[in-house]
Amino acid sequence: MEEVVTVANFSEPLEAEMARGRLESAGIQAFLSGENARILEPGLGPLQLQVEAKDEADAIAILNDAGEELAEAGQGVVIHPNELP
């Protein structure tokens, strides 16, 4: 398997699942790092949405498009890990 990279972080599991579903429906295999830990201990750090490095640019473009739609609807916005404070 190729190297994986984090393309977004989520504090809400539902938002993370929706983003993963959006990527997978576009044919990009996506993983949620930290998913099992949050089941055992709710409130742990953010869920990291990860994809293979070769899919990073496409995944970010798809997520940014979804982020604009969510922002217009007044919901959370996807944040790329490089944009975190």
Backbone as CSV, one residue per row, in Angstrom:
resi,resn,N_x,N_y,N_z,CA_x,CA_y,CA_z,C_x,C_y,C_z
1,MET,0.836,-1.190,0.000,0.000,0.000,0.000,0.873,1.243,0.000
2,GLU,0.402,2.246,-0.676,1.115,3.510,-0.789,1.016,4.298,0.521
3,GLU,1.881,5.281,0.669,1.850,6.173,1.831,0.496,6.875,1.910
4,VAL,-0.017,7.057,3.138,-1.269,7.793,3.315,-0.967,9.164,3.896
5,VAL,-1.822,10.127,3.548,-1.680,11.500,4.042,-3.015,11.951,4.614
6,THR,-2.954,12.835,5.586,-4.165,13.395,6.189,-4.610,14.591,5.364
7,VAL,-5.881,14.569,4.939,-6.408,15.675,4.125,-7.391,16.540,4.897
8,ALA,-7.866,16.059,6.065,-8.792,16.871,6.865,-8.884,16.290,8.268
9,ASN,-9.229,17.147,9.221,-9.466,16.748,10.606,-10.899,17.119,10.978
10,PHE,-11.525,16.257,11.764,-12.910,16.488,12.164,-13.067,16.242,13.653
11,SER,-13.855,17.070,14.307,-14.181,16.825,15.707,-15.507,16.086,15.819
12,GLU,-16.325,16.153,14.760,-17.630,15.496,14.759,-17.589,14.237,13.898
13,PRO,-17.857,13.064,14.481,-17.817,11.817,13.717,-18.747,11.806,12.504
14,LEU,-19.927,12.405,12.612,-20.857,12.407,11.491,-20.284,13.170,10.298
15,GLU,-19.660,14.306,10.558,-19.040,15.074,9.479,-17.905,14.283,8.836
16,ALA,-17.134,13.573,9.658,-16.036,12.763,9.139,-16.571,11.658,8.241
17,GLU,-17.634,11.000,8.670,-18.232,9.924,7.872,-18.791,10.467,6.555
18,MET,-19.403,11.629,6.598,-19.941,12.224,5.371,-18.812,12.555,4.393
19,ALA,-17.718,13.088,4.896,-16.582,13.424,4.038,-15.965,12.154,3.456
20,ARG,-15.825,11.120,4.281,-15.278,9.855,3.786,-16.190,9.290,2.689
21,GLY,-17.487,9.336,2.913,-18.432,8.854,1.918,-18.343,9.628,0.617
22,ARG,-18.148,10.932,0.734,-18.024,11.776,-0.466,-16.794,11.372,-1.279
23,LEU,-15.677,11.127,-0.593,-14.461,10.714,-1.297,-14.637,9.330,-1.919
24,GLU,-15.200,8.410,-1.155,-15.366,7.055,-1.658,-16.327,7.011,-2.841
25,SER,-17.350,7.875,-2.840,-18.268,7.905,-3.978,-17.573,8.452,-5.228
26,ALA,-16.469,9.172,-5.036,-15.678,9.680,-6.155,-14.578,8.693,-6.551
27,GLY,-14.560,7.530,-5.899,-13.573,6.507,-6.250,-12.258,6.617,-5.504
28,ILE,-12.219,7.419,-4.450,-10.999,7.581,-3.658,-11.149,6.786,-2.366
29,GLN,-10.235,5.856,-2.147,-10.271,5.067,-0.914,-9.831,5.975,0.240
30,ALA,-10.666,6.042,1.286,-10.388,6.939,2.407,-10.458,6.179,3.721
31,PHE,-9.691,6.644,4.702,-9.602,6.022,6.017,-9.803,7.090,7.085
32,LEU,-10.376,6.697,8.213,-10.503,7.611,9.346,-9.573,7.127,10.454
33,SER,-8.498,7.853,10.665,-7.561,7.538,11.737,-8.125,8.081,13.044
34,GLY,-8.104,7.256,14.084,-8.621,7.658,15.383,-10.052,7.220,15.602
35,GLU,-10.643,6.584,14.611,-12.047,6.168,14.690,-12.261,5.162,15.818
36,ASN,-11.424,4.163,15.913,-11.584,3.146,16.958,-11.310,3.703,18.348
37,ALA,-10.340,4.584,18.468,-10.024,5.177,19.767,-11.198,6.000,20.285
38,ARG,-11.897,6.691,19.392,-13.035,7.520,19.815,-14.210,6.663,20.271
39,ILE,-14.318,5.456,19.724,-15.381,4.555,20.177,-15.124,4.164,21.625
40,LEU,-13.858,3.883,21.933,-13.488,3.480,23.287,-13.474,4.645,24.259
41,GLU,-13.082,5.811,23.775,-12.945,6.990,24.638,-13.467,8.221,23.902
42,PRO,-14.784,8.464,23.936,-15.340,9.638,23.239,-14.649,10.924,23.695
43,GLY,-14.490,11.838,22.770,-13.880,13.117,23.099,-12.383,13.158,22.865
44,LEU,-11.782,12.036,22.459,-10.360,12.066,22.131,-10.157,12.971,20.929
45,GLY,-8.916,13.251,20.609,-8.564,14.170,19.538,-9.366,14.021,18.260
46,PRO,-9.043,14.827,17.281,-9.823,14.834,16.041,-9.679,13.540,15.251
47,LEU,-10.687,13.270,14.453,-10.610,12.180,13.495,-9.857,12.705,12.285
48,GLN,-8.901,11.949,11.807,-8.113,12.367,10.652,-8.574,11.589,9.433
49,LEU,-9.009,12.297,8.416,-9.405,11.676,7.160,-8.154,11.535,6.307
50,GLN,-7.831,10.298,5.944,-6.593,10.025,5.219,-6.879,9.332,3.898
51,VAL,-6.021,9.628,2.915,-6.092,9.009,1.594,-4.678,8.655,1.165
52,GLU,-4.566,7.839,0.115,-3.241,7.557,-0.437,-2.674,8.849,-1.002
53,ALA,-1.350,8.996,-0.901,-0.695,10.235,-1.322,-1.034,10.602,-2.763
54,LYS,-1.181,9.611,-3.628,-1.473,9.894,-5.041,-2.846,10.542,-5.228
55,ASP,-3.749,10.385,-4.247,-5.105,10.938,-4.338,-5.271,12.242,-3.564
56,GLU,-4.197,12.746,-2.965,-4.296,13.905,-2.074,-4.927,15.122,-2.756
57,ALA,-4.422,15.515,-3.914,-4.928,16.730,-4.571,-6.404,16.596,-4.928
58,ASP,-6.789,15.451,-5.474,-8.199,15.244,-5.829,-9.080,15.258,-4.588
59,ALA,-8.623,14.617,-3.522,-9.406,14.555,-2.287,-9.607,15.951,-1.702
60,ILE,-8.566,16.749,-1.683,-8.664,18.110,-1.143,-9.627,18.940,-1.982
61,ALA,-9.560,18.790,-3.297,-10.476,19.534,-4.174,-11.924,19.144,-3.891
62,ILE,-12.177,17.856,-3.732,-13.538,17.389,-3.443,-14.004,17.914,-2.089
63,LEU,-13.147,17.840,-1.086,-13.515,18.294,0.252,-13.712,19.804,0.306
64,ASN,-12.891,20.548,-0.411,-13.057,22.004,-0.441,-14.375,22.383,-1.082
65,ASP,-14.767,21.657,-2.119,-16.054,21.892,-2.755,-17.175,21.616,-1.759
66,ALA,-17.069,20.528,-1.009,-18.068,20.192,0.011,-18.061,21.237,1.113
67,GLY,-16.878,21.740,1.465,-16.773,22.754,2.513,-17.504,24.026,2.148
68,GLU,-17.436,24.426,0.886,-18.149,25.622,0.441,-19.653,25.418,0.538
69,GLU,-20.118,24.218,0.171,-21.546,23.922,0.267,-21.995,23.944,1.724
70,LEU,-21.197,23.366,2.621,-21.552,23.342,4.037,-21.524,24.744,4.634
71,ALA,-20.556,25.550,4.231,-20.470,26.916,4.748,-21.708,27.714,4.357
72,GLU,-22.158,27.518,3.125,-23.360,28.219,2.682,-24.582,27.768,3.472
73,ALA,-24.579,26.504,3.909,-25.698,25.976,4.687,-25.538,26.286,6.172
74,GLY,-24.427,26.936,6.541,-24.194,27.297,7.936,-23.686,26.150,8.791
75,GLN,-23.060,25.145,8.175,-22.530,24.006,8.914,-21.014,24.082,8.945
76,GLY,-20.382,23.067,9.579,-18.927,23.019,9.708,-18.224,23.007,8.362
77,VAL,-17.002,23.452,8.355,-16.205,23.512,7.139,-14.997,22.604,7.298
78,VAL,-14.644,21.914,6.226,-13.475,21.040,6.228,-12.223,21.895,6.303
79,ILE,-11.302,21.515,7.166,-10.052,22.260,7.324,-8.897,21.333,7.005
80,HIS,-8.077,21.724,6.047,-6.882,20.950,5.709,-5.903,21.073,6.872
81,PRO,-5.218,19.977,7.242,-4.324,20.027,8.401,-3.241,21.097,8.301
82,ASN,-2.839,21.476,7.091,-1.820,22.522,6.939,-2.364,23.911,7.253
83,GLU,-3.695,24.034,7.363,-4.309,25.322,7.644,-4.671,25.489,9.115
84,LEU,-4.326,24.485,9.948,-4.639,24.570,11.365,-3.735,25.585,12.029
85,PRO,-4.239,26.279,13.065,-3.404,27.285,13.750,-2.249,26.660,14.486
